[in-house]
């Protein structure tokens, strides 16, 4: 349970760092370029990197929470 809370706090802090421009745009662009090339989609323009990074962060939170809910539902139904 503590790991889930720590994960959410770290992801939210990362999002706040991106919004408040504490994280340099060059670093965000490099990470997004790596992620987009891994997935096989085109990289976003530099002007949209912060927005796209926030979309990725939100997607990660939704996917992780969805997996946890699914795990709890399956575990409780097997019990």
C-alpha positions in Angstrom: 0.0 0.0 0.0 2.8 2.4 0.8 4.4 1.7 -2.6 1.2 2.8 -4.3 1.1 6.0 -2.3 4.8 6.7 -3.0 4.3 6.0 -6.7 1.4 8.5 -6.9 3.3 11.2 -4.9 6.3 10.9 -7.2 4.3 11.0 -10.4 2.3 14.0 -9.1 5.6 15.8 -8.1 6.9 15.1 -11.6 3.8 16.6 -13.1 4.1 19.6 -10.9 7.7 20.0 -11.9 6.8 20.0 -15.5 3.9 22.5 -15.1 6.0 24.9 -13.0 8.9 24.6 -15.5 11.3 23.3 -12.9 12.1 20.4 -15.3 14.0 21.7 -18.3 12.2 21.4 -21.7 15.2 19.8 -23.2 15.0 16.9 -20.8 11.3 16.5 -21.4 11.8 16.5 -25.1 14.6 13.8 -24.9 12.4 11.5 -22.7 9.4 12.0 -25.0 11.5 11.3 -28.1 12.7 8.0 -26.5 9.2 7.0 -25.5 7.6 7.9 -28.9 10.4 6.1 -30.8 9.9 3.0 -28.6 6.1 3.0 -29.2 6.6 3.8 -32.9 4.8 7.1 -33.2 6.1 10.5 -34.3 7.6 12.9 -31.8 5.7 16.0 -30.9 7.0 19.5 -31.7 9.0 21.3 -29.0 6.3 23.7 -28.3 3.9 20.9 -27.2 6.3 18.8 -25.2 5.0 19.9 -21.8 1.4 19.2 -22.7 2.2 15.8 -24.2 4.3 14.9 -21.2 1.4 15.6 -18.9 -0.9 13.5 -21.1 1.6 10.6 -20.8 1.8 11.0 -17.0 -2.0 11.0 -16.8 -2.2 7.9 -18.9 0.3 6.1 -16.7 -1.7 7.0 -13.6 -4.9 5.8 -15.2 -3.4 2.5 -16.5 -1.6 1.8 -13.2 -4.8 2.5 -11.1 -6.9 0.4 -13.5 -4.5 -2.5 -13.2 -4.6 -2.2 -9.4 -8.4 -2.1 -9.4 -8.6 -5.1 -11.7 -6.2 -7.0 -9.4 -8.3 -6.2 -6.3 -11.5 -7.2 -8.0 -10.1 -10.5 -9.3 -8.4 -11.3 -5.9 -11.6 -10.5 -4.0 -13.7 -12.6 -6.3 -11.4 -15.6 -5.9 -11.5 -15.3 -2.2 
